[in-house]
Amino acid sequence: MENSCCDDTCQCDCDCNNIPSDRMCQLTQPAHKFDLEEVKKLTSNPKYICKCCGRTANKKENLCSPNPLH
C-alpha cells in the first residue's frame, strides 16, 4: 500500500507520497481495521487540524500539514 494521504489533486505543502507512520492519515488506515484506542489517545483533546486531510490531533507532530484549531 502506498503511503499517500491524498489524491492527485492535493495542493498541500507536505509530501503526500511519503507519510510517516505516526501521522493520523496513516494511523487510521486501513479503514475499520486500525487501533481505535491509540487514535482516541491522540485525538482526545484536539488542538490542530490537518490542512491536507482534515483530521485532528492533540499534537501537531501527528498531522501532515497542521494548523491550530483556535
mmCIF file of the N, C-alpha and C atoms, coordinates in Angstrom:
data_MODEL
# 
_entry.id   MODEL 
# 
loop_
_atom_site.group_PDB 
_atom_site.id 
_atom_site.type_symbol 
_atom_site.label_atom_id 
_atom_site.label_alt_id 
_atom_site.label_comp_id 
_atom_site.label_asym_id 
_atom_site.label_entity_id 
_atom_site.label_seq_id 
_atom_site.pdbx_PDB_ins_code 
_atom_site.Cartn_x 
_atom_site.Cartn_y 
_atom_site.Cartn_z 
_atom_site.occupancy 
_atom_site.B_iso_or_equiv 
_atom_site.pdbx_formal_charge 
_atom_site.auth_seq_id 
_atom_site.auth_comp_id 
_atom_site.auth_asym_id 
_atom_site.auth_atom_id 
_atom_site.pdbx_PDB_model_num 
ATOM 1   N N  . MET A 1 1  ? 0.843   -1.192 0.000  1.00 0.00 ? 1  MET A N  1 
ATOM 2   C CA . MET A 1 1  ? 0.000   0.000  0.000  1.00 0.00 ? 1  MET A CA 1 
ATOM 3   C C  . MET A 1 1  ? 0.873   1.236  0.000  1.00 0.00 ? 1  MET A C  1 
ATOM 4   N N  . GLU A 1 2  ? 0.554   2.165  -0.828 1.00 0.00 ? 2  GLU A N  1 
ATOM 5   C CA . GLU A 1 2  ? 1.291   3.413  -0.931 1.00 0.00 ? 2  GLU A CA 1 
ATOM 6   C C  . GLU A 1 2  ? 1.035   4.274  0.298  1.00 0.00 ? 2  GLU A C  1 
ATOM 7   N N  . ASN A 1 3  ? 2.052   4.983  0.765  1.00 0.00 ? 3  ASN A N  1 
ATOM 8   C CA . ASN A 1 3  ? 1.919   5.859  1.930  1.00 0.00 ? 3  ASN A CA 1 
ATOM 9   C C  . ASN A 1 3  ? 1.433   7.241  1.514  1.00 0.00 ? 3  ASN A C  1 
ATOM 10  N N  . SER A 1 4  ? 0.319   7.322  0.884  1.00 0.00 ? 4  SER A N  1 
ATOM 11  C CA . SER A 1 4  ? -0.235  8.592  0.433  1.00 0.00 ? 4  SER A CA 1 
ATOM 12  C C  . SER A 1 4  ? -1.527  8.885  1.184  1.00 0.00 ? 4  SER A C  1 
ATOM 13  N N  . CYS A 1 5  ? -1.702  10.144 1.570  1.00 0.00 ? 5  CYS A N  1 
ATOM 14  C CA . CYS A 1 5  ? -2.929  10.517 2.269  1.00 0.00 ? 5  CYS A CA 1 
ATOM 15  C C  . CYS A 1 5  ? -3.898  11.260 1.360  1.00 0.00 ? 5  CYS A C  1 
ATOM 16  N N  . CYS A 1 6  ? -3.464  11.580 0.154  1.00 0.00 ? 6  CYS A N  1 
ATOM 17  C CA . CYS A 1 6  ? -4.274  12.411 -0.735 1.00 0.00 ? 6  CYS A CA 1 
ATOM 18  C C  . CYS A 1 6  ? -4.347  11.823 -2.139 1.00 0.00 ? 6  CYS A C  1 
ATOM 19  N N  . ASP A 1 7  ? -5.165  12.440 -2.955 1.00 0.00 ? 7  ASP A N  1 
ATOM 20  C CA . ASP A 1 7  ? -5.240  12.034 -4.354 1.00 0.00 ? 7  ASP A CA 1 
ATOM 21  C C  . ASP A 1 7  ? -4.370  12.962 -5.200 1.00 0.00 ? 7  ASP A C  1 
ATOM 22  N N  . ASP A 1 8  ? -4.455  12.841 -6.478 1.00 0.00 ? 8  ASP A N  1 
ATOM 23  C CA . ASP A 1 8  ? -3.603  13.616 -7.390 1.00 0.00 ? 8  ASP A CA 1 
ATOM 24  C C  . ASP A 1 8  ? -3.899  15.108 -7.404 1.00 0.00 ? 8  ASP A C  1 
ATOM 25  N N  . THR A 1 9  ? -5.033  15.525 -6.860 1.00 0.00 ? 9  THR A N  1 
ATOM 26  C CA . THR A 1 9  ? -5.401  16.937 -6.897 1.00 0.00 ? 9  THR A CA 1 
ATOM 27  C C  . THR A 1 9  ? -4.961  17.705 -5.651 1.00 0.00 ? 9  THR A C  1 
ATOM 28  N N  . CYS A 1 10 ? -4.290  17.029 -4.737 1.00 0.00 ? 10 CYS A N  1 
ATOM 29  C CA . CYS A 1 10 ? -3.863  17.649 -3.485 1.00 0.00 ? 10 CYS A CA 1 
ATOM 30  C C  . CYS A 1 10 ? -2.931  18.829 -3.747 1.00 0.00 ? 10 CYS A C  1 
ATOM 31  N N  . GLN A 1 11 ? -3.118  19.900 -2.985 1.00 0.00 ? 11 GLN A N  1 
ATOM 32  C CA . GLN A 1 11 ? -2.277  21.077 -3.126 1.00 0.00 ? 11 GLN A CA 1 
ATOM 33  C C  . GLN A 1 11 ? -1.665  21.497 -1.797 1.00 0.00 ? 11 GLN A C  1 
ATOM 34  N N  . CYS A 1 12 ? -1.566  20.568 -0.846 1.00 0.00 ? 12 CYS A N  1 
ATOM 35  C CA . CYS A 1 12 ? -0.976  20.917 0.443  1.00 0.00 ? 12 CYS A CA 1 
ATOM 36  C C  . CYS A 1 12 ? 0.547   20.943 0.317  1.00 0.00 ? 12 CYS A C  1 
ATOM 37  N N  . ASP A 1 13 ? 1.205   21.411 1.365  1.00 0.00 ? 13 ASP A N  1 
ATOM 38  C CA . ASP A 1 13 ? 2.655   21.587 1.315  1.00 0.00 ? 13 ASP A CA 1 
ATOM 39  C C  . ASP A 1 13 ? 3.436   20.405 1.887  1.00 0.00 ? 13 ASP A C  1 
ATOM 40  N N  . CYS A 1 14 ? 2.806   19.264 2.073  1.00 0.00 ? 14 CYS A N  1 
ATOM 41  C CA . CYS A 1 14 ? 3.524   18.080 2.574  1.00 0.00 ? 14 CYS A CA 1 
ATOM 42  C C  . CYS A 1 14 ? 3.765   17.097 1.432  1.00 0.00 ? 14 CYS A C  1 
ATOM 43  N N  . ASP A 1 15 ? 4.660   16.172 1.643  1.00 0.00 ? 15 ASP A N  1 
ATOM 44  C CA . ASP A 1 15 ? 4.944   15.122 0.670  1.00 0.00 ? 15 ASP A CA 1 
ATOM 45  C C  . ASP A 1 15 ? 3.953   13.986 0.899  1.00 0.00 ? 15 ASP A C  1 
ATOM 46  N N  . CYS A 1 16 ? 2.844   14.032 0.232  1.00 0.00 ? 16 CYS A N  1 
ATOM 47  C CA . CYS A 1 16 ? 1.747   13.085 0.456  1.00 0.00 ? 16 CYS A CA 1 
ATOM 48  C C  . CYS A 1 16 ? 2.077   11.656 0.050  1.00 0.00 ? 16 CYS A C  1 
ATOM 49  N N  . ASN A 1 17 ? 3.159   11.448 -0.658 1.00 0.00 ? 17 ASN A N  1 
ATOM 50  C CA . ASN A 1 17 ? 3.543   10.103 -1.069 1.00 0.00 ? 17 ASN A CA 1 
ATOM 51  C C  . ASN A 1 17 ? 4.552   9.469  -0.121 1.00 0.00 ? 17 ASN A C  1 
ATOM 52  N N  . ASN A 1 18 ? 4.905   10.178 0.930  1.00 0.00 ? 18 ASN A N  1 
ATOM 53  C CA . ASN A 1 18 ? 5.883   9.651  1.876  1.00 0.00 ? 18 ASN A CA 1 
ATOM 54  C C  . ASN A 1 18 ? 5.492   10.050 3.298  1.00 0.00 ? 18 ASN A C  1 
ATOM 55  N N  . ILE A 1 19 ? 4.325   9.611  3.740  1.00 0.00 ? 19 ILE A N  1 
ATOM 56  C CA . ILE A 1 19 ? 3.777   9.985  5.037  1.00 0.00 ? 19 ILE A CA 1 
ATOM 57  C C  . ILE A 1 19 ? 4.316   9.051  6.120  1.00 0.00 ? 19 ILE A C  1 
ATOM 58  N N  . PRO A 1 20 ? 4.935   9.597  7.172  1.00 0.00 ? 20 PRO A N  1 
ATOM 59  C CA . PRO A 1 20 ? 5.423   8.752  8.275  1.00 0.00 ? 20 PRO A CA 1 
ATOM 60  C C  . PRO A 1 20 ? 4.272   7.999  8.965  1.00 0.00 ? 20 PRO A C  1 
ATOM 61  N N  . SER A 1 21 ? 4.594   6.874  9.547  1.00 0.00 ? 21 SER A N  1 
ATOM 62  C CA . SER A 1 21 ? 3.572   6.010  10.142 1.00 0.00 ? 21 SER A CA 1 
ATOM 63  C C  . SER A 1 21 ? 2.925   6.580  11.396 1.00 0.00 ? 21 SER A C  1 
ATOM 64  N N  . ASP A 1 22 ? 3.489   7.649  11.987 1.00 0.00 ? 22 ASP A N  1 
ATOM 65  C CA . ASP A 1 22 ? 2.905   8.232  13.196 1.00 0.00 ? 22 ASP A CA 1 
ATOM 66  C C  . ASP A 1 22 ? 1.931   9.371  12.896 1.00 0.00 ? 22 ASP A C  1 
ATOM 67  N N  . ARG A 1 23 ? 1.610   9.598  11.637 1.00 0.00 ? 23 ARG A N  1 
ATOM 68  C CA . ARG A 1 23 ? 0.655   10.632 11.250 1.00 0.00 ? 23 ARG A CA 1 
ATOM 69  C C  . ARG A 1 23 ? -0.750  10.044 11.234 1.00 0.00 ? 23 ARG A C  1 
ATOM 70  N N  . MET A 1 24 ? -1.732  10.860 11.563 1.00 0.00 ? 24 MET A N  1 
ATOM 71  C CA . MET A 1 24 ? -3.113  10.377 11.671 1.00 0.00 ? 24 MET A CA 1 
ATOM 72  C C  . MET A 1 24 ? -3.608  9.725  10.386 1.00 0.00 ? 24 MET A C  1 
ATOM 73  N N  . CYS A 1 25 ? -3.253  10.253 9.228  1.00 0.00 ? 25 CYS A N  1 
ATOM 74  C CA . CYS A 1 25 ? -3.748  9.662  7.986  1.00 0.00 ? 25 CYS A CA 1 
ATOM 75  C C  . CYS A 1 25 ? -3.207  8.252  7.772  1.00 0.00 ? 25 CYS A C  1 
ATOM 76  N N  . GLN A 1 26 ? -2.052  7.928  8.344  1.00 0.00 ? 26 GLN A N  1 
ATOM 77  C CA . GLN A 1 26 ? -1.523  6.568  8.252  1.00 0.00 ? 26 GLN A CA 1 
ATOM 78  C C  . GLN A 1 26 ? -2.037  5.695  9.399  1.00 0.00 ? 26 GLN A C  1 
ATOM 79  N N  . LEU A 1 27 ? -2.182  6.290  10.587 1.00 0.00 ? 27 LEU A N  1 
ATOM 80  C CA . LEU A 1 27 ? -2.653  5.532  11.749 1.00 0.00 ? 27 LEU A CA 1 
ATOM 81  C C  . LEU A 1 27 ? -4.092  5.048  11.600 1.00 0.00 ? 27 LEU A C  1 
ATOM 82  N N  . THR A 1 28 ? -4.870  5.700  10.765 1.00 0.00 ? 28 THR A N  1 
ATOM 83  C CA . THR A 1 28 ? -6.279  5.332  10.595 1.00 0.00 ? 28 THR A CA 1 
ATOM 84  C C  . THR A 1 28 ? -6.508  4.468  9.362  1.00 0.00 ? 28 THR A C  1 
ATOM 85  N N  . GLN A 1 29 ? -5.453  3.907  8.805  1.00 0.00 ? 29 GLN A N  1 
ATOM 86  C CA . GLN A 1 29 ? -5.561  3.024  7.640  1.00 0.00 ? 29 GLN A CA 1 
ATOM 87  C C  . GLN A 1 29 ? -5.188  1.610  8.033  1.00 0.00 ? 29 GLN A C  1 
ATOM 88  N N  . PRO A 1 30 ? -5.755  0.605  7.449  1.00 0.00 ? 30 PRO A N  1 
ATOM 89  C CA . PRO A 1 30 ? -6.899  0.658  6.552  1.00 0.00 ? 30 PRO A CA 1 
ATOM 90  C C  . PRO A 1 30 ? -8.181  0.958  7.318  1.00 0.00 ? 30 PRO A C  1 
ATOM 91  N N  . ALA A 1 31 ? -9.120  1.511  6.631  1.00 0.00 ? 31 ALA A N  1 
ATOM 92  C CA . ALA A 1 31 ? -10.389 1.882  7.251  1.00 0.00 ? 31 ALA A CA 1 
ATOM 93  C C  . ALA A 1 31 ? -11.003 0.699  7.992  1.00 0.00 ? 31 ALA A C  1 
ATOM 94  N N  . HIS A 1 32 ? -11.519 0.950  9.167  1.00 0.00 ? 32 HIS A N  1 
ATOM 95  C CA . HIS A 1 32 ? -12.205 -0.029 10.022 1.00 0.00 ? 32 HIS A CA 1 
ATOM 96  C C  . HIS A 1 32 ? -11.283 -1.103 10.596 1.00 0.00 ? 32 HIS A C  1 
ATOM 97  N N  . LYS A 1 33 ? -9.961  -0.993 10.389 1.00 0.00 ? 33 LYS A N  1 
ATOM 98  C CA . LYS A 1 33 ? -9.038  -2.005 10.902 1.00 0.00 ? 33 LYS A CA 1 
ATOM 99  C C  . LYS A 1 33 ? -7.872  -1.390 11.654 1.00 0.00 ? 33 LYS A C  1 
ATOM 100 N N  . PHE A 1 34 ? -8.027  -0.177 12.128 1.00 0.00 ? 34 PHE A N  1 
ATOM 101 C CA . PHE A 1 34 ? -6.946  0.498  12.846 1.00 0.00 ? 34 PHE A CA 1 
ATOM 102 C C  . PHE A 1 34 ? -7.144  0.379  14.347 1.00 0.00 ? 34 PHE A C  1 
ATOM 103 N N  . ASP A 1 35 ? -6.147  0.768  15.108 1.00 0.00 ? 35 ASP A N  1 
ATOM 104 C CA . ASP A 1 35 ? -6.179  0.700  16.572 1.00 0.00 ? 35 ASP A CA 1 
ATOM 105 C C  . ASP A 1 35 ? -6.978  1.884  17.123 1.00 0.00 ? 35 ASP A C  1 
ATOM 106 N N  . LEU A 1 36 ? -8.247  1.667  17.347 1.00 0.00 ? 36 LEU A N  1 
ATOM 107 C CA . LEU A 1 36 ? -9.153  2.726  17.793 1.00 0.00 ? 36 LEU A CA 1 
ATOM 108 C C  . LEU A 1 36 ? -8.689  3.356  19.109 1.00 0.00 ? 36 LEU A C  1 
ATOM 109 N N  . GLU A 1 37 ? -8.209  2.562  20.038 1.00 0.00 ? 37 GLU A N  1 
ATOM 110 C CA . GLU A 1 37 ? -7.766  3.100  21.336 1.00 0.00 ? 37 GLU A CA 1 
ATOM 111 C C  . GLU A 1 37 ? -6.566  4.035  21.169 1.00 0.00 ? 37 GLU A C  1 
ATOM 112 N N  . GLU A 1 38 ? -5.651  3.702  20.288 1.00 0.00 ? 38 GLU A N  1 
ATOM 113 C CA . GLU A 1 38 ? -4.494  4.566  20.025 1.00 0.00 ? 38 GLU A CA 1 
ATOM 114 C C  . GLU A 1 38 ? -4.939  5.890  19.402 1.00 0.00 ? 38 GLU A C  1 
ATOM 115 N N  . VAL A 1 39 ? -5.844  5.814  18.459 1.00 0.00 ? 39 VAL A N  1 
ATOM 116 C CA . VAL A 1 39 ? -6.351  7.029  17.812 1.00 0.00 ? 39 VAL A CA 1 
ATOM 117 C C  . VAL A 1 39 ? -7.102  7.898  18.821 1.00 0.00 ? 39 VAL A C  1 
ATOM 118 N N  . LYS A 1 40 ? -7.863  7.283  19.718 1.00 0.00 ? 40 LYS A N  1 
ATOM 119 C CA . LYS A 1 40 ? -8.575  8.047  20.749 1.00 0.00 ? 40 LYS A CA 1 
ATOM 120 C C  . LYS A 1 40 ? -7.598  8.837  21.623 1.00 0.00 ? 40 LYS A C  1 
ATOM 121 N N  . LYS A 1 41 ? -6.479  8.209  21.995 1.00 0.00 ? 41 LYS A N  1 
ATOM 122 C CA . LYS A 1 41 ? -5.473  8.906  22.808 1.00 0.00 ? 41 LYS A CA 1 
ATOM 123 C C  . LYS A 1 41 ? -4.904  10.118 22.091 1.00 0.00 ? 41 LYS A C  1 
ATOM 124 N N  . LEU A 1 42 ? -4.689  9.996  20.794 1.00 0.00 ? 42 LEU A N  1 
ATOM 125 C CA . LEU A 1 42 ? -4.067  11.063 20.022 1.00 0.00 ? 42 LEU A CA 1 
ATOM 126 C C  . LEU A 1 42 ? -5.040  12.176 19.631 1.00 0.00 ? 42 LEU A C  1 
ATOM 127 N N  . THR A 1 43 ? -6.341  11.917 19.830 1.00 0.00 ? 43 THR A N  1 
ATOM 128 C CA . THR A 1 43 ? -7.349  12.905 19.417 1.00 0.00 ? 43 THR A CA 1 
ATOM 129 C C  . THR A 1 43 ? -8.291  13.317 20.547 1.00 0.00 ? 43 THR A C  1 
ATOM 130 N N  . SER A 1 44 ? -7.956  12.981 21.778 1.00 0.00 ? 44 SER A N  1 
ATOM 131 C CA . SER A 1 44 ? -8.850  13.228 22.916 1.00 0.00 ? 44 SER A CA 1 
ATOM 132 C C  . SER A 1 44 ? -9.066  14.705 23.217 1.00 0.00 ? 44 SER A C  1 
ATOM 133 N N  . ASN A 1 45 ? -8.105  15.541 22.892 1.00 0.00 ? 45 ASN A N  1 
ATOM 134 C CA . ASN A 1 45 ? -8.197  16.981 23.126 1.00 0.00 ? 45 ASN A CA 1 
ATOM 135 C C  . ASN A 1 45 ? -7.530  17.699 21.944 1.00 0.00 ? 45 ASN A C  1 
ATOM 136 N N  . PRO A 1 46 ? -8.164  17.634 20.771 1.00 0.00 ? 46 PRO A N  1 
ATOM 137 C CA . PRO A 1 46 ? -7.511  18.149 19.563 1.00 0.00 ? 46 PRO A CA 1 
ATOM 138 C C  . PRO A 1 46 ? -7.249  19.649 19.608 1.00 0.00 ? 46 PRO A C  1 
ATOM 139 N N  . LYS A 1 47 ? -6.043  19.993 19.215 1.00 0.00 ? 47 LYS A N  1 
ATOM 140 C CA . LYS A 1 47 ? -5.633  21.396 19.137 1.00 0.00 ? 47 LYS A CA 1 
ATOM 141 C C  . LYS A 1 47 ? -5.216  21.777 17.727 1.00 0.00 ? 47 LYS A C  1 
ATOM 142 N N  . TYR A 1 48 ? -5.111  20.785 16.838 1.00 0.00 ? 48 TYR A N  1 
ATOM 143 C CA . TYR A 1 48 ? -4.666  21.015 15.470 1.00 0.00 ? 48 TYR A CA 1 
ATOM 144 C C  . TYR A 1 48 ? -5.550  20.271 14.483 1.00 0.00 ? 48 TYR A C  1 
ATOM 145 N N  . ILE A 1 49 ? -5.649  20.837 13.279 1.00 0.00 ? 49 ILE A N  1 
ATOM 146 C CA . ILE A 1 49 ? -6.365  20.201 12.185 1.00 0.00 ? 49 ILE A CA 1 
ATOM 147 C C  . ILE A 1 49 ? -5.423  20.187 10.980 1.00 0.00 ? 49 ILE A C  1 
ATOM 148 N N  . CYS A 1 50 ? -5.465  19.130 10.209 1.00 0.00 ? 50 CYS A N  1 
ATOM 149 C CA . CYS A 1 50 ? -4.601  18.998 9.046  1.00 0.00 ? 50 CYS A CA 1 
ATOM 150 C C  . CYS A 1 50 ? -5.226  19.726 7.853  1.00 0.00 ? 50 CYS A C  1 
ATOM 151 N N  . LYS A 1 51 ? -4.464  20.623 7.237  1.00 0.00 ? 51 LYS A N  1 
ATOM 152 C CA . LYS A 1 51 ? -4.929  21.345 6.052  1.00 0.00 ? 51 LYS A CA 1 
ATOM 153 C C  . LYS A 1 51 ? -5.121  20.406 4.874  1.00 0.00 ? 51 LYS A C  1 
ATOM 154 N N  . CYS A 1 52 ? -4.465  19.273 4.926  1.00 0.00 ? 52 CYS A N  1 
ATOM 155 C CA . CYS A 1 52 ? -4.477  18.340 3.804  1.00 0.00 ? 52 CYS A CA 1 
ATOM 156 C C  . CYS A 1 52 ? -5.640  17.352 3.900  1.00 0.00 ? 52 CYS A C  1 
ATOM 157 N N  . CYS A 1 53 ? -5.702  16.596 4.998  1.00 0.00 ? 53 CYS A N  1 
ATOM 158 C CA . CYS A 1 53 ? -6.696  15.519 5.090  1.00 0.00 ? 53 CYS A CA 1 
ATOM 159 C C  . CYS A 1 53 ? -7.880  15.849 6.004  1.00 0.00 ? 53 CYS A C  1 
ATOM 160 N N  . GLY A 1 54 ? -7.797  16.932 6.790  1.00 0.00 ? 54 GLY A N  1 
ATOM 161 C CA . GLY A 1 54 ? -8.908  17.332 7.648  1.00 0.00 ? 54 GLY A CA 1 
ATOM 162 C C  . GLY A 1 54 ? -8.985  16.601 8.968  1.00 0.00 ? 54 GLY A C  1 
ATOM 163 N N  . ARG A 1 55 ? -8.047  15.717 9.236  1.00 0.00 ? 55 ARG A N  1 
ATOM 164 C CA . ARG A 1 55 ? -8.041  15.007 10.515 1.00 0.00 ? 55 ARG A CA 1 
ATOM 165 C C  . ARG A 1 55 ? -7.561  15.946 11.619 1.00 0.00 ? 55 ARG A C  1 
ATOM 166 N N  . THR A 1 56 ? -7.905  15.624 12.864 1.00 0.00 ? 56 THR A N  1 
ATOM 167 C CA . THR A 1 56 ? -7.483  16.433 14.003 1.00 0.00 ? 56 THR A CA 1 
ATOM 168 C C  . THR A 1 56 ? -6.577  15.609 14.918 1.00 0.00 ? 56 THR A C  1 
ATOM 169 N N  . ALA A 1 57 ? -5.806  16.326 15.764 1.00 0.00 ? 57 ALA A N  1 
ATOM 170 C CA . ALA A 1 57 ? -4.919  15.652 16.708 1.00 0.00 ? 57 ALA A CA 1 
ATOM 171 C C  . ALA A 1 57 ? -4.571  16.590 17.853 1.00 0.00 ? 57 ALA A C  1 
ATOM 172 N N  . ASN A 1 58 ? -4.147  15.996 18.951 1.00 0.00 ? 58 ASN A N  1 
ATOM 173 C CA . ASN A 1 58 ? -3.721  16.772 20.115 1.00 0.00 ? 58 ASN A CA 1 
ATOM 174 C C  . ASN A 1 58 ? -2.409  17.509 19.829 1.00 0.00 ? 58 ASN A C  1 
ATOM 175 N N  . LYS A 1 59 ? -1.502  16.856 19.095 1.00 0.00 ? 59 LYS A N  1 
ATOM 176 C CA . LYS A 1 59 ? -0.184  17.418 18.812 1.00 0.00 ? 59 LYS A CA 1 
ATOM 177 C C  . LYS A 1 59 ? 0.013   17.578 17.312 1.00 0.00 ? 59 LYS A C  1 
ATOM 178 N N  . LYS A 1 60 ? 0.681   18.637 16.924 1.00 0.00 ? 60 LYS A N  1 
ATOM 179 C CA . LYS A 1 60 ? 0.906   18.890 15.503 1.00 0.00 ? 60 LYS A CA 1 
ATOM 180 C C  . LYS A 1 60 ? 1.801   17.834 14.867 1.00 0.00 ? 60 LYS A C  1 
ATOM 181 N N  . GLU A 1 61 ? 2.605   17.159 15.666 1.00 0.00 ? 61 GLU A N  1 
ATOM 182 C CA . GLU A 1 61 ? 3.502   16.128 15.147 1.00 0.00 ? 61 GLU A CA 1 
ATOM 183 C C  . GLU A 1 61 ? 2.761   14.940 14.541 1.00 0.00 ? 61 GLU A C  1 
ATOM 184 N N  . ASN A 1 62 ? 1.479   14.794 14.861 1.00 0.00 ? 62 ASN A N  1 
ATOM 185 C CA . ASN A 1 62 ? 0.707   13.676 14.344 1.00 0.00 ? 62 ASN A CA 1 
ATOM 186 C C  . ASN A 1 62 ? -0.100  14.022 13.099 1.00 0.00 ? 62 ASN A C  1 
ATOM 187 N N  . LEU A 1 63 ? 0.172   15.194 12.534 1.00 0.00 ? 63 LEU A N  1 
ATOM 188 C CA . LEU A 1 63 ? -0.529  15.601 11.313 1.00 0.00 ? 63 LEU A CA 1 
ATOM 189 C C  . LEU A 1 63 ? 0.481   15.971 10.229 1.00 0.00 ? 63 LEU A C  1 
ATOM 190 N N  . CYS A 1 64 ? 0.074   15.846 8.993  1.00 0.00 ? 64 CYS A N  1 
ATOM 191 C CA . CYS A 1 64 ? 0.955   16.134 7.846  1.00 0.00 ? 64 CYS A CA 1 
ATOM 192 C C  . CYS A 1 64 ? 1.159   17.630 7.649  1.00 0.00 ? 64 CYS A C  1 
ATOM 193 N N  . SER A 1 65 ? 0.071   18.357 7.751  1.00 0.00 ? 65 SER A N  1 
ATOM 194 C CA . SER A 1 65 ? 0.103   19.789 7.485  1.00 0.00 ? 65 SER A CA 1 
ATOM 195 C C  . SER A 1 65 ? -0.754  20.501 8.544  1.00 0.00 ? 65 SER A C  1 
ATOM 196 N N  . PRO A 1 66 ? -0.250  20.559 9.786  1.00 0.00 ? 66 PRO A N  1 
ATOM 197 C CA . PRO A 1 66 ? -1.066  21.053 10.906 1.00 0.00 ? 66 PRO A CA 1 
ATOM 198 C C  . PRO A 1 66 ? -1.344  22.552 10.898 1.00 0.00 ? 66 PRO A C  1 
ATOM 199 N N  . ASN A 1 67 ? -2.527  22.885 11.340 1.00 0.00 ? 67 ASN A N  1 
ATOM 200 C CA . ASN A 1 67 ? -2.979  24.264 11.552 1.00 0.00 ? 67 ASN A CA 1 
ATOM 201 C C  . ASN A 1 67 ? -3.642  24.309 12.930 1.00 0.00 ? 67 ASN A C  1 
ATOM 202 N N  . PRO A 1 68 ? -3.395  25.330 13.741 1.00 0.00 ? 68 PRO A N  1 
ATOM 203 C CA . PRO A 1 68 ? -4.076  25.415 15.034 1.00 0.00 ? 68 PRO A CA 1 
ATOM 204 C C  . PRO A 1 68 ? -5.592  25.500 14.850 1.00 0.00 ? 68 PRO A C  1 
ATOM 205 N N  . LEU A 1 69 ? -6.333  24.839 15.709 1.00 0.00 ? 69 LEU A N  1 
ATOM 206 C CA . LEU A 1 69 ? -7.795  24.899 15.649 1.00 0.00 ? 69 LEU A CA 1 
ATOM 207 C C  . LEU A 1 69 ? -8.315  26.255 16.120 1.00 0.00 ? 69 LEU A C  1 
ATOM 208 N N  . HIS A 1 70 ? -7.609  26.880 17.039 1.00 0.00 ? 70 HIS A N  1 
ATOM 209 C CA . HIS A 1 70 ? -8.090  28.142 17.595 1.00 0.00 ? 70 HIS A CA 1 
ATOM 210 C C  . HIS A 1 70 ? -7.209  29.292 17.208 1.00 0.00 ? 70 HIS A C  1 
# 
